[in-house]
Amino acid sequence: MKRSLKGIIICVAILMVLNIVTLSYAQDPGKKLYRGVANIITGWIELPKNIYDTSVEDNVLSGVTIGLAKGVGMTIVRTGAGIYETVTFPFPIPEGYAPVIEPEFVFKSAK
């Protein structure tokens, strides 16, 4: 009986501390987790997106060569950023849960 009461008190104390920590930051860890998982799942879309964007900006040959290279690089970067944000979502790293990569999602346009 004493053990279960002690365990309940410890769990309640931990939950209270976590709630206080969450409220003290401008953004929340939930958005960081969402952003991380979304970037892990959609990171591969950087490949065809960069091929298409480079083809439209320059020409098809550039799209197939330079766009492919950009796409492979950005696929690795976006997926890596997604893994990083998913693993570190409880912590406000960088400051205020800011995105690690801009744009924060593959479908948003760069500012």
Steps between C-alpha positions, in 0.01 A plus 500: 500500500778744591690421182207576269425828680865602474500414127185704439649800680819478293303473173284800589810703591667415168187594304476832682863583421453409133192722477689796646789449257264483202323822592821701531586501127346690210455193279425153618671163470193358325557720197868407498410129510244547220755687289764233560275209409369686194854565378599136551200381300518763222878552479524291182274749320798738486643287217227545236423851628857621440516332159176672399593841646842501333347389169251787512760760604772394255442211260428127501868401481577711808201348673618147436858571610515794743145451623570134568809589704308768693214257557722226638671748733178656621339158551782412739487839672119509542476140620792556739337816636178305547679228696676763713177685577313178579768384742541840670134609500468525882788746519493866381801455272540731306361782709121495523458181292593688182526296178842356418451537124323764292243464362382284788296269270586376152185650343551852636679744274824658617463856623 
